[in-house]
Amino acid sequence: MKFLLSFAFVWFTLMLCHAQSGKKYQISPALEQIPLWPHSMPDDDSGSREPEKISDKGSVTNVSNPRLIVHQPKNPNGTAILVISGGGYAHIELGKESTPAANWFQSEGITAFELVYRLPQENWKSTNVPFEDAQRAIRIIRSLAKNYSIDPNKIGILGFSAGGHLAGFAAAKSDENLYTSIDQTDTLSARPDFVGLIYPVISMLPPNNKTHSYKSILGGSPSTEQEIAYSVEKHVNESMPVTFITQAADDPISPVDNSFLIYSALSNVHVPAEMHIFQTGGHGWGLGRKGSPVSSWPGLFKNWAQYNGFWK
């Protein structure tokens, strides 16, 4: 009898775990979604497009409605953060990166905005579309600061992998208009107040030019000038915000040298930065599997943000 009860318990536990692991990703209908562009979008060819696709694991493609997904805390602490998933600029990994991170920020009192951005190889006039969307997103968040009890001087940006490239690029190029102004929102600053780069793609120059992000943005045989134009470390200046960087030394997708390059570039212009390199962890860990070394990064990021006055 004890054996049967024990077997039944194990079977039930396995079935429960299977059901939970098989749960399909979906964007909660309770979450507000804010379109980035009220009318026409920059670099839009106005052609017909396939419907947006979201896989069971939360990977998004065919983005024709770039937008913000709002995770609003019950008691906002005044800080906001734009959270950007990676996916090599070929898809957007909401399910394993930005959604769990946004939920965590929300639980901590931070108003989190997930960015669903256009992908460069989905028949736009230019591969600049994700950069246009990120810059517009920062301005929209700043324009809505009062609506969400946000301090307009405490708006950060955090990206994973290719999303780290997008976050870093948006921060480094914030003093340049990446698209033609369309309304009053575009008169606002596009500069984030702090930056988080989580296992980021940074450089498009050799030997770090083997990523999918490189192919998506630059294609097959770009010039050195084009590689430099999209290498974040080449555009860092004194106005770059304080920056947090973390990566695993054994990252097989984005070489860890990317983190060293951006840290060195920041140091050279005296921008405060904090970097954590984990001995192991690989790539694509999101918040990090519980108990793994990389799972400590959210706590480290929180401590860093508190020290710099962006987290109560």
C-alpha positions in Angstrom: 0.0 0.0 0.0 2.8 2.4 0.9 4.5 1.6 -2.4 1.3 2.4 -4.3 0.9 5.7 -2.5 4.5 6.6 -3.1 4.2 5.7 -6.8 1.0 7.7 -7.1 2.7 10.8 -5.5 5.7 10.6 -7.8 3.4 10.1 -10.9 1.3 13.1 -9.8 4.4 15.3 -9.2 5.9 14.4 -12.6 2.6 15.1 -14.4 2.3 18.5 -12.6 5.9 19.4 -13.6 5.2 18.4 -17.2 2.0 20.5 -17.3 3.8 23.5 -15.9 6.7 23.2 -18.2 4.3 22.8 -21.1 2.4 25.9 -20.3 2.2 28.1 -23.4 3.5 31.7 -23.2 1.0 34.4 -23.7 1.0 38.2 -23.1 -1.5 38.8 -20.3 -4.6 40.6 -21.6 -4.5 42.6 -18.3 -1.3 44.3 -19.3 -1.5 47.7 -21.1 0.2 47.9 -24.4 1.3 51.2 -25.9 2.0 51.6 -29.6 5.3 53.3 -30.4 4.1 55.1 -33.5 0.6 56.6 -33.7 0.5 56.7 -37.5 3.3 55.9 -40.0 6.6 54.4 -38.8 10.0 55.4 -40.1 11.4 53.1 -42.7 8.0 51.5 -43.3 7.4 50.3 -46.9 3.7 50.2 -46.3 3.5 46.7 -47.8 1.3 43.9 -46.6 2.7 41.9 -43.7 2.1 38.5 -42.2 0.5 38.5 -38.7 2.7 38.7 -35.7 3.7 35.3 -34.4 4.4 34.3 -30.8 5.7 30.8 -30.1 4.7 28.6 -27.2 7.9 29.7 -25.5 7.4 33.4 -26.1 9.6 34.0 -29.1 8.2 36.8 -31.3 8.5 37.4 -35.0 6.7 39.3 -37.8 6.5 42.5 -35.7 4.5 45.1 -37.4 3.1 46.8 -34.3 6.2 47.8 -32.2 5.0 48.6 -28.7 5.6 48.7 -25.0 4.1 46.2 -22.6 3.5 47.9 -19.3 4.2 46.1 -16.0 2.9 48.5 -13.4 3.5 47.9 -9.7 0.8 48.6 -7.1 3.2 51.0 -5.2 5.6 52.5 -7.8 8.9 53.7 -6.4 9.5 56.3 -9.1 11.9 54.3 -11.2 11.1 52.9 -14.7 13.1 50.6 -16.9 12.8 49.6 -20.5 13.5 45.9 -20.8 14.7 44.5 -24.1 15.0 40.8 -25.0 17.6 39.4 -27.4 17.2 36.9 -30.2 20.0 37.9 -32.6 17.7 40.5 -34.1 15.9 37.6 -35.8 13.3 37.1 -33.1 12.5 38.5 -29.6 12.8 36.2 -26.6 10.1 37.6 -24.4 9.4 34.3 -22.7 12.8 33.7 -21.2 14.2 37.2 -20.9 12.2 40.4 -20.8 8.9 39.0 -19.3 10.5 37.3 -16.3 12.7 40.3 -15.7 9.8 42.8 -16.1 7.8 40.8 -13.6 10.6 40.9 -11.1 11.1 44.6 -11.5 7.4 45.1 -11.0 7.5 43.1 -7.8 10.2 45.4 -6.6 8.2 48.6 -7.2 9.8 49.5 -10.5 7.6 50.2 -13.5 8.8 48.0 -16.3 8.2 48.4 -20.0 8.9 45.4 -22.3 9.9 46.5 -25.8 8.5 44.6 -28.8 10.7 46.1 -31.6 10.8 45.7 -35.3 13.3 43.1 -36.6 15.7 44.3 -39.3 15.3 41.4 -41.8 11.5 41.6 -42.0 11.2 43.7 -45.1 11.7 47.3 -43.8 13.5 50.0 -45.8 16.4 49.9 -43.5 18.0 47.6 -40.8 17.9 50.6 -38.5 14.3 49.9 -37.4 15.1 48.4 -33.9 17.2 51.4 -33.1 14.5 53.8 -34.1 12.0 51.9 -31.9 14.3 51.9 -28.9 14.9 55.6 -29.0 11.2 56.3 -29.5 10.4 54.0 -26.5 12.6 56.0 -24.1 10.9 59.2 -25.2 7.5 57.8 -24.8 8.2 56.5 -21.3 9.6 60.0 -20.4 6.4 61.6 -21.8 4.2 59.4 -19.7 6.2 59.8 -16.5 3.4 61.6 -14.6 0.8 59.0 -15.6 2.8 56.2 -14.0 4.3 58.1 -11.0 7.8 57.9 -12.6 10.6 60.3 -11.9 11.7 61.4 -15.4 15.3 61.4 -14.2 15.1 57.7 -13.2 14.4 56.0 -16.4 16.8 53.1 -17.3 17.3 50.6 -20.1 18.3 47.0 -19.7 18.9 44.5 -22.5 19.9 40.8 -22.9 22.2 39.6 -25.7 21.1 41.4 -28.9 18.8 43.4 -26.7 22.0 44.4 -24.8 23.4 45.7 -28.1 20.2 47.6 -28.7 20.2 49.1 -25.2 23.9 50.0 -25.4 23.5 51.6 -28.9 20.4 53.6 -27.8 22.3 54.9 -24.8 25.5 55.7 -26.7 23.6 57.4 -29.5 21.0 59.2 -27.4 22.2 62.6 -28.5 21.5 61.8 -32.1 18.1 61.7 -33.7 17.8 58.2 -35.2 14.6 59.1 -37.1 12.7 62.2 -38.2 10.6 63.8 -35.5 6.9 63.1 -35.8 5.4 64.8 -32.7 6.0 66.6 -29.4 7.2 63.4 -27.7 10.3 63.5 -30.0 11.4 66.8 -28.4 12.1 64.9 -25.2 15.5 63.5 -24.2 16.2 60.0 -25.5 19.0 59.5 -22.9 18.4 56.7 -20.4 19.6 57.5 -16.9 21.2 54.1 -16.3 22.0 51.1 -18.3 22.1 47.3 -17.7 23.9 45.1 -20.2 23.2 41.4 -19.6 25.5 39.0 -21.7 25.5 41.7 -24.4 26.5 41.7 -28.0 28.6 44.9 -28.2 31.1 44.9 -31.1 30.6 44.2 -34.8 34.3 44.3 -35.5 36.6 41.2 -35.8 37.0 38.9 -34.0 33.6 39.5 -32.5 31.7 39.6 -35.8 30.4 36.1 -35.8 27.1 36.7 -34.1 23.6 36.4 -35.6 23.1 40.0 -34.6 25.9 40.9 -37.0 24.3 39.1 -39.9 20.9 40.6 -39.1 22.1 44.2 -39.0 25.0 44.2 -41.5 24.4 41.2 -43.9 27.1 39.3 -45.5 30.0 41.5 -46.4 29.9 45.0 -44.8 32.7 47.5 -44.9 34.9 48.2 -41.9 33.1 51.6 -41.7 29.7 49.9 -41.4 31.1 47.5 -38.7 32.3 50.5 -36.7 29.0 52.3 -37.2 27.2 49.5 -35.3 29.9 48.7 -32.7 28.7 50.2 -29.4 32.1 50.6 -27.9 33.1 53.0 -30.7 30.3 55.4 -29.8 30.7 55.7 -26.1 31.3 59.3 -24.9 31.2 61.3 -21.6 27.4 61.6 -21.7 26.9 57.8 -21.5 24.9 56.9 -18.4 26.3 54.8 -15.6 26.3 51.2 -16.7 26.1 47.7 -15.2 27.5 44.8 -17.2 27.4 41.1 -16.6 28.3 38.0 -18.6 29.7 34.5 -18.3 33.3 33.8 -19.3 32.2 30.7 -21.2 29.6 32.4 -23.3 29.5 30.5 -26.6 27.3 33.0 -28.5 28.6 36.5 -27.6 32.3 36.3 -26.7 33.0 37.7 -23.2 35.4 40.2 -24.8 32.3 42.2 -25.6 31.9 43.1 -22.0 35.5 43.9 -21.6 35.3 46.2 -24.6 32.4 48.2 -23.4 33.8 48.4 -19.8 37.1 49.7 -21.2 35.4 52.2 -23.4 33.4 53.6 -20.5 36.5 53.7 -18.3 38.4 55.7 -20.9 35.8 58.5 -20.8 35.4 58.3 -17.0 31.8 56.9 -17.0 31.2 54.9 -13.9 30.6 51.2 -14.6 30.4 48.0 -12.7 31.1 44.6 -14.3 30.6 41.0 -13.1 32.1 38.1 -15.0 30.9 34.7 -13.9 33.1 31.7 -14.4 30.4 29.6 -16.0 26.9 30.2 -17.2 26.9 30.1 -21.0 24.4 32.4 -22.7 20.7 33.1 -22.6 20.1 32.7 -18.9 17.6 35.4 -18.3 17.2 35.8 -14.6 19.3 32.7 -14.2 18.4 29.2 -13.1 17.8 29.0 -9.3 21.0 28.1 -7.5 23.3 28.8 -10.5 26.1 31.3 -10.2 24.5 33.6 -12.7 21.2 33.8 -10.8 22.9 36.3 -8.4 23.0 39.0 -11.1 19.6 40.5 -10.2 20.7 41.1 -6.6 23.9 42.6 -7.8 22.1 44.9 -10.2 19.7 46.0 -7.4 22.6 46.8 -5.1 24.3 48.8 -7.9 21.1 50.7 -8.8 20.6 51.5 -5.1 24.1 52.8 -4.7 23.6 55.1 -7.7 20.3 56.4 -6.4 17.9 54.7 -8.9 16.3 52.2 -6.6 14.6 52.8 -3.3 
